[in-house]
Amino acid sequence: MDPAGGGDTRSLAEAIEMVLPGGTITLADGTHRLAKPLEITKPVKLAGPGMDRARVVCSGEGCVVEFWGEGRFAASGITFEHIGDSPADVLVVASGEVEIELCRFKRGVWDKAGKRGGDGLWLHGDVWGIVRGCESTRNGLAGIRITGYAQPTLEANTCRENRDCGITYSGTASGTARNNDCLNNESHGIYLAEQAQPTLEANTCRENARSGIAYWGTASGTARNNTCAQNAKNGIYVGEQAQPTLEAKTCRENKCAGIAYFGEAAGTARNNDCLNNAGHGIYVGEQAHPRLKGNTPQESDTGSGWNIGASIGGAIGAGIGWAIAEAIHAGSGPGIGAAIGFGIGWAIGFAIGDLIKNSP
């Protein structure tokens, strides 16, 4: 299909109408303009010469291209881009199998008031398959969003400079994200919420405006061999009632903690290296109660020992402080007693914290 009019059809929309199910549409170099969002309901492959050579663009509201139906939707070597100010996602897949390789998704427009649009690639519903070697950039919301029952494999993709997160999972989404780079996004590198439970392997999340990886809701799953570095908040944040398993991660040079637990978060963190972070190596706050085993905290603190010790020390210190204050019971006695008690309590608390920080 040639945008200059030299191909078998005059437009991509016409080519979609004519192609048989399971057929391939080959796009020539150039910009392929859509008069309105393109809906595809039969299995098809869109084959381009390279993401820097072929563009499919649309200024319409809603999306650039949407696939829903049975069978496989495949695309390779194409940039899908929204142009203009109308709220829109870029490429949307609502069902079936995907095989998307070496494509770019760009400039989704987010309507904050209407809560519409903004994602570069949105896979929702019952979607499976693979997205490999793609780039999603400068979108108004997420670079790649996985929702509903979708369970794709995301491999070797780059999600950068998006206005929200690089990759987002929500609903009961699962699948695997492997060897992806999420950098310079204005929120988290990878965000997991609700009951999402994907496996995250060997991803790099760096220089994001919040945390490298963030778990919320009751999100779970396993994250192993990931690198979270130089993020403006934490390397990994685990909040609310999330309970992931974090294994063999490197969390370094983040502005707050390497790994931070809040709320009633649980799960397991084992064999992680948390080094040279501005805050703590591992921070456990509020009612969080993860299991910590074999982690390497940074030299500036004792990792979870510091924080668990702080909690235990505060409780012990309060009791001892008031007991000593009652015993002294004169003039400045309560203040002196509290100070002495808290000092003793903190010392005991830190000792206990160091003992339990790597318990199974």
C-alpha positions as a Python dict, from the first residue, in 0.01 Angstrom:
ca = {
    (1, 'M'): (0, 0, 0),
    (2, 'D'): (160, 327, -118),
    (3, 'P'): (45, 657, 39),
    (4, 'A'): (136, 829, -288),
    (5, 'G'): (-130, 626, -469),
    (6, 'G'): (94, 375, -646),
    (7, 'G'): (-26, 64, -463),
    (8, 'D'): (-316, -176, -508),
    (9, 'T'): (-551, 38, -297),
    (10, 'R'): (-597, 410, -235),
    (11, 'S'): (-591, 395, 146),
    (12, 'L'): (-517, 172, 440),
    (13, 'A'): (-886, 167, 529),
    (14, 'E'): (-968, 36, 180),
    (15, 'A'): (-694, -225, 205),
    (16, 'I'): (-842, -351, 533),
    (17, 'E'): (-1181, -392, 368),
    (18, 'M'): (-1034, -588, 76),
    (19, 'V'): (-784, -815, 252),
    (20, 'L'): (-889, -1171, 331),
    (21, 'P'): (-879, -1290, 694),
    (22, 'G'): (-523, -1384, 781),
    (23, 'G'): (-381, -1177, 497),
    (24, 'T'): (-93, -929, 498),
    (25, 'I'): (-100, -561, 402),
    (26, 'T'): (243, -427, 309),
    (27, 'L'): (293, -57, 372),
    (28, 'A'): (536, 143, 162),
    (29, 'D'): (757, 422, 295),
    (30, 'G'): (579, 742, 388),
    (31, 'T'): (291, 874, 599),
    (32, 'H'): (-40, 689, 577),
    (33, 'R'): (-314, 927, 693),
    (34, 'L'): (-644, 799, 829),
    (35, 'A'): (-957, 1012, 793),
    (36, 'K'): (-1094, 854, 1112),
    (37, 'P'): (-984, 585, 1360),
    (38, 'L'): (-938, 252, 1187),
    (39, 'E'): (-1132, -46, 1328),
    (40, 'I'): (-1007, -393, 1238),
    (41, 'T'): (-1225, -695, 1317),
    (42, 'K'): (-1053, -976, 1123),
    (43, 'P'): (-709, -1132, 1164),
    (44, 'V'): (-454, -940, 961),
    (45, 'K'): (-89, -839, 950),
    (46, 'L'): (32, -484, 882),
    (47, 'A'): (392, -502, 757),
    (48, 'G'): (598, -185, 724),
    (49, 'P'): (958, -119, 615),
    (50, 'G'): (1066, 14, 955),
    (51, 'M'): (933, 240, 1230),
    (52, 'D'): (1141, 532, 1099),
    (53, 'R'): (1014, 487, 743),
    (54, 'A'): (638, 424, 764),
    (55, 'R'): (386, 616, 978),
    (56, 'V'): (14, 556, 1030),
    (57, 'V'): (-140, 876, 1168),
    (58, 'C'): (-485, 999, 1266),
    (59, 'S'): (-623, 1313, 1431),
    (60, 'G'): (-960, 1161, 1523),
    (61, 'E'): (-1096, 1108, 1873),
    (62, 'G'): (-1065, 766, 2036),
    (63, 'C'): (-758, 602, 1883),
    (64, 'V'): (-550, 561, 1570),
    (65, 'V'): (-607, 186, 1517),
    (66, 'E'): (-820, -61, 1715),
    (67, 'F'): (-838, -438, 1675),
    (68, 'W'): (-1120, -643, 1821),
    (69, 'G'): (-1224, -985, 1703),
    (70, 'E'): (-1099, -1340, 1689),
    (71, 'G'): (-762, -1447, 1560),
    (72, 'R'): (-427, -1272, 1543),
    (73, 'F'): (-345, -907, 1491),
    (74, 'A'): (14, -860, 1378),
    (75, 'A'): (212, -545, 1301),
    (76, 'S'): (579, -479, 1233),
    (77, 'G'): (801, -193, 1124),
    (78, 'I'): (547, 91, 1164),
    (79, 'T'): (507, 406, 1372),
    (80, 'F'): (149, 457, 1491),
    (81, 'E'): (102, 823, 1589),
    (82, 'H'): (-186, 1041, 1696),
    (83, 'I'): (-177, 1399, 1574),
    (84, 'G'): (-386, 1688, 1703),
    (85, 'D'): (-550, 1757, 2039),
    (86, 'S'): (-848, 1518, 2045),
    (87, 'P'): (-834, 1264, 2331),
    (88, 'A'): (-711, 933, 2198),
    (89, 'D'): (-505, 624, 2262),
    (90, 'V'): (-276, 520, 1981),
    (91, 'L'): (-304, 142, 1920),
    (92, 'V'): (-578, -49, 2106),
    (93, 'V'): (-628, -427, 2110),
    (94, 'A'): (-944, -552, 2284),
    (95, 'S'): (-930, -928, 2214),
    (96, 'G'): (-739, -1203, 2041),
    (97, 'E'): (-371, -1272, 1992),
    (98, 'V'): (-109, -1005, 1922),
    (99, 'E'): (227, -1023, 1749),
    (100, 'I'): (360, -669, 1742),
    (101, 'E'): (728, -615, 1668),
    (102, 'L'): (955, -319, 1601),
    (103, 'C'): (674, -62, 1611),
    (104, 'R'): (646, 282, 1774),
    (105, 'F'): (343, 425, 1957),
    (106, 'K'): (348, 799, 1996),
    (107, 'R'): (153, 1101, 2122),
    (108, 'G'): (-160, 952, 2277),
    (109, 'V'): (-367, 1241, 2417),
    (110, 'W'): (-507, 1219, 2771),
    (111, 'D'): (-834, 1390, 2859),
    (112, 'K'): (-806, 1428, 3235),
    (113, 'A'): (-1161, 1555, 3288),
    (114, 'G'): (-1319, 1279, 3082),
    (115, 'K'): (-1061, 1017, 3180),
    (116, 'R'): (-1013, 910, 2819),
    (117, 'G'): (-721, 832, 2595),
    (118, 'G'): (-352, 890, 2655),
    (119, 'D'): (-199, 542, 2616),
    (120, 'G'): (51, 448, 2348),
    (121, 'L'): (-46, 79, 2339),
    (122, 'W'): (-350, -45, 2532),
    (123, 'L'): (-417, -420, 2559),
    (124, 'H'): (-739, -501, 2744),
    (125, 'G'): (-992, -779, 2763),
    (126, 'D'): (-876, -1131, 2680),
    (127, 'V'): (-552, -1058, 2493),
    (128, 'W'): (-238, -1268, 2472),
    (129, 'G'): (70, -1294, 2251),
    (130, 'I'): (389, -1089, 2230),
    (131, 'V'): (497, -727, 2196),
    (132, 'R'): (869, -717, 2117),
    (133, 'G'): (1127, -453, 2033),
    (134, 'C'): (879, -164, 2029),
    (135, 'E'): (904, 195, 2151),
    (136, 'S'): (630, 394, 2323),
    (137, 'T'): (709, 758, 2383),
    (138, 'R'): (562, 1099, 2462),
    (139, 'N'): (215, 972, 2539),
    (140, 'G'): (-21, 1161, 2768),
    (141, 'L'): (-66, 866, 3001),
    (142, 'A'): (110, 526, 2989),
    (143, 'G'): (351, 399, 2728),
    (144, 'I'): (195, 50, 2746),
    (145, 'R'): (-119, -30, 2947),
    (146, 'I'): (-229, -388, 3026),
    (147, 'T'): (-576, -426, 3182),
    (148, 'G'): (-863, -671, 3224),
    (149, 'Y'): (-762, -1032, 3165),
    (150, 'A'): (-480, -952, 2926),
    (151, 'Q'): (-169, -1167, 2966),
    (152, 'P'): (85, -1072, 2699),
    (153, 'T'): (460, -1108, 2693),
    (154, 'L'): (635, -770, 2672),
    (155, 'E'): (995, -815, 2564),
    (156, 'A'): (1277, -570, 2491),
    (157, 'N'): (1051, -266, 2459),
    (158, 'T'): (1145, 93, 2547),
    (159, 'C'): (892, 317, 2722),
    (160, 'R'): (1030, 666, 2774),
    (161, 'E'): (920, 1022, 2833),
    (162, 'N'): (555, 938, 2890),
    (163, 'R'): (345, 1173, 3102),
    (164, 'D'): (249, 896, 3345),
    (165, 'C'): (407, 550, 3372),
    (166, 'G'): (617, 352, 3129),
    (167, 'I'): (420, 25, 3170),
    (168, 'T'): (96, -12, 3369),
    (169, 'Y'): (-82, -330, 3482),
    (170, 'S'): (-428, -330, 3645),
    (171, 'G'): (-740, -543, 3678),
    (172, 'T'): (-630, -907, 3687),
    (173, 'A'): (-369, -860, 3417),
    (174, 'S'): (-74, -1098, 3415),
    (175, 'G'): (180, -1225, 3166),
    (176, 'T'): (552, -1145, 3159),
    (177, 'A'): (752, -826, 3109),
    (178, 'R'): (1114, -907, 3023),
    (179, 'N'): (1418, -696, 2928),
    (180, 'N'): (1220, -373, 2892),
    (181, 'D'): (1364, -25, 2951),
    (182, 'C'): (1138, 226, 3128),
    (183, 'L'): (1312, 559, 3165),
    (184, 'N'): (1242, 927, 3210),
    (185, 'N'): (870, 880, 3261),
    (186, 'E'): (683, 1140, 3468),
    (187, 'S'): (549, 886, 3718),
    (188, 'H'): (666, 527, 3778),
    (189, 'G'): (867, 311, 3544),
    (190, 'I'): (636, 9, 3593),
    (191, 'Y'): (310, 44, 3789),
    (192, 'L'): (99, -249, 3915),
    (193, 'A'): (-243, -202, 4076),
    (194, 'E'): (-563, -384, 4175),
    (195, 'Q'): (-516, -763, 4134),
    (196, 'A'): (-245, -751, 3868),
    (197, 'Q'): (11, -1029, 3897),
    (198, 'P'): (262, -1027, 3611),
    (199, 'T'): (615, -1161, 3624),
    (200, 'L'): (880, -890, 3584),
    (201, 'E'): (1222, -1013, 3468),
    (202, 'A'): (1543, -826, 3393),
    (203, 'N'): (1378, -489, 3330),
    (204, 'T'): (1561, -159, 3377),
    (205, 'C'): (1365, 127, 3536),
    (206, 'R'): (1570, 442, 3579),
    (207, 'E'): (1544, 817, 3605),
    (208, 'N'): (1166, 813, 3648),
    (209, 'A'): (996, 1098, 3838),
    (210, 'R'): (855, 865, 4104),
    (211, 'S'): (958, 504, 4171),
    (212, 'G'): (1118, 254, 3937),
    (213, 'I'): (855, -13, 4012),
    (214, 'A'): (542, 49, 4223),
    (215, 'Y'): (293, -206, 4358),
    (216, 'W'): (-49, -90, 4484),
    (217, 'G'): (-384, -247, 4568),
    (218, 'T'): (-340, -622, 4616),
    (219, 'A'): (-98, -657, 4327),
    (220, 'S'): (140, -953, 4347),
    (221, 'G'): (354, -1165, 4119),
    (222, 'T'): (731, -1213, 4106),
    (223, 'A'): (992, -955, 4011),
    (224, 'R'): (1344, -1087, 3962),
    (225, 'N'): (1675, -956, 3829),
    (226, 'N'): (1543, -607, 3766),
    (227, 'T'): (1748, -288, 3799),
    (228, 'C'): (1586, 22, 3950),
    (229, 'A'): (1829, 312, 3957),
    (230, 'Q'): (1840, 689, 3985),
    (231, 'N'): (1466, 732, 4031),
    (232, 'A'): (1337, 1047, 4203),
    (233, 'K'): (1169, 848, 4481),
    (234, 'N'): (1216, 478, 4556),
    (235, 'G'): (1369, 200, 4354),
    (236, 'I'): (1067, -16, 4439),
    (237, 'Y'): (756, 96, 4626),
    (238, 'V'): (515, -158, 4778),
    (239, 'G'): (200, -9, 4932),
    (240, 'E'): (-156, -79, 5044),
    (241, 'Q'): (-202, -460, 5053),
    (242, 'A'): (33, -553, 4773),
    (243, 'Q'): (239, -866, 4828),
    (244, 'P'): (495, -928, 4554),
    (245, 'T'): (801, -1149, 4566),
    (246, 'L'): (1113, -939, 4495),
    (247, 'E'): (1424, -1139, 4408),
    (248, 'A'): (1781, -1058, 4309),
    (249, 'K'): (1712, -694, 4224),
    (250, 'T'): (1959, -409, 4213),
    (251, 'C'): (1816, -89, 4362),
    (252, 'R'): (2079, 184, 4361),
    (253, 'E'): (2121, 558, 4364),
    (254, 'N'): (1753, 634, 4417),
    (255, 'K'): (1654, 959, 4591),
    (256, 'C'): (1463, 785, 4873),
    (257, 'A'): (1483, 413, 4960),
    (258, 'G'): (1603, 121, 4753),
    (259, 'I'): (1290, -74, 4850),
    (260, 'A'): (1009, 84, 5056),
    (261, 'Y'): (709, -90, 5216),
    (262, 'F'): (406, 105, 5341),
    (263, 'G'): (43, 45, 5434),
    (264, 'E'): (-26, -323, 5504),
    (265, 'A'): (208, -446, 5233),
    (266, 'A'): (360, -791, 5266),
    (267, 'G'): (530, -1039, 5035),
    (268, 'T'): (895, -1142, 5026),
    (269, 'A'): (1220, -963, 4942),
    (270, 'R'): (1523, -1189, 4910),
    (271, 'N'): (1878, -1151, 4782),
    (272, 'N'): (1835, -789, 4670),
    (273, 'D'): (2120, -538, 4652),
    (274, 'C'): (2014, -195, 4779),
    (275, 'L'): (2316, 35, 4753),
    (276, 'N'): (2396, 406, 4751),
    (277, 'N'): (2039, 526, 4789),
    (278, 'A'): (1985, 868, 4946),
    (279, 'G'): (1748, 720, 5206),
    (280, 'H'): (1743, 367, 5342),
    (281, 'G'): (1839, 49, 5167),
    (282, 'I'): (1511, -114, 5270),
    (283, 'Y'): (1241, 82, 5452),
    (284, 'V'): (949, -87, 5632),
    (285, 'G'): (686, 156, 5760),
    (286, 'E'): (330, 173, 5890),
    (287, 'Q'): (176, -175, 5921),
    (288, 'A'): (383, -334, 5646),
    (289, 'H'): (515, -682, 5728),
    (290, 'P'): (725, -830, 5446),
    (291, 'R'): (957, -1127, 5484),
    (292, 'L'): (1318, -1023, 5427),
    (293, 'K'): (1596, -1270, 5354),
    (294, 'G'): (1957, -1235, 5241),
    (295, 'N'): (1937, -874, 5122),
    (296, 'T'): (2241, -645, 5101),
    (297, 'P'): (2163, -304, 5253),
    (298, 'Q'): (2373, 3, 5189),
    (299, 'E'): (2651, 110, 5421),
    (300, 'S'): (2467, 424, 5534),
    (301, 'D'): (2212, 220, 5731),
    (302, 'T'): (2129, -132, 5835),
    (303, 'G'): (1854, -182, 5583),
    (304, 'S'): (1542, -328, 5737),
    (305, 'G'): (1719, -356, 6070),
    (306, 'W'): (1721, 23, 6096),
    (307, 'N'): (1352, 61, 6022),
    (308, 'I'): (1216, -241, 6202),
    (309, 'G'): (1443, -146, 6489),
    (310, 'A'): (1299, 203, 6483),
    (311, 'S'): (946, 70, 6516),
    (312, 'I'): (1034, -178, 6789),
    (313, 'G'): (1261, 73, 6959),
    (314, 'G'): (988, 335, 6962),
    (315, 'A'): (745, 99, 7131),
    (316, 'I'): (1000, -30, 7383),
    (317, 'G'): (1133, 319, 7442),
    (318, 'A'): (790, 455, 7516),
    (319, 'G'): (727, 191, 7782),
    (320, 'I'): (1073, 220, 7940),
    (321, 'G'): (1066, 599, 7920),
    (322, 'W'): (742, 633, 8109),
    (323, 'A'): (851, 372, 8364),
    (324, 'I'): (1174, 562, 8436),
    (325, 'A'): (984, 891, 8440),
    (326, 'E'): (747, 751, 8701),
    (327, 'A'): (1042, 626, 8904),
    (328, 'I'): (1222, 960, 8895),
    (329, 'H'): (892, 1143, 8950),
    (330, 'A'): (1031, 1488, 9022),
    (331, 'G'): (1078, 1822, 8843),
    (332, 'S'): (1237, 1752, 8511),
    (333, 'G'): (1224, 1382, 8583),
    (334, 'P'): (967, 1286, 8319),
    (335, 'G'): (1169, 1451, 8039),
    (336, 'I'): (1494, 1295, 8157),
    (337, 'G'): (1324, 961, 8210),
    (338, 'A'): (1168, 968, 7867),
    (339, 'A'): (1500, 1054, 7704),
    (340, 'I'): (1684, 777, 7888),
    (341, 'G'): (1405, 530, 7823),
    (342, 'F'): (1385, 605, 7456),
    (343, 'G'): (1763, 573, 7424),
    (344, 'I'): (1758, 231, 7586),
    (345, 'G'): (1451, 131, 7384),
    (346, 'W'): (1604, 234, 7053),
    (347, 'A'): (1924, 42, 7129),
    (348, 'I'): (1725, -270, 7211),
    (349, 'G'): (1502, -215, 6911),
    (350, 'F'): (1793, -186, 6668),
    (351, 'A'): (1950, -503, 6807),
    (352, 'I'): (1623, -690, 6759),
    (353, 'G'): (1579, -538, 6414),
    (354, 'D'): (1926, -654, 6308),
    (355, 'L'): (1845, -1005, 6427),
    (356, 'I'): (1516, -1030, 6239),
    (357, 'K'): (1590, -828, 5925),
    (358, 'N'): (1695, -1137, 5728),
    (359, 'S'): (1480, -1396, 5896),
    (360, 'P'): (1301, -1639, 5662),
}
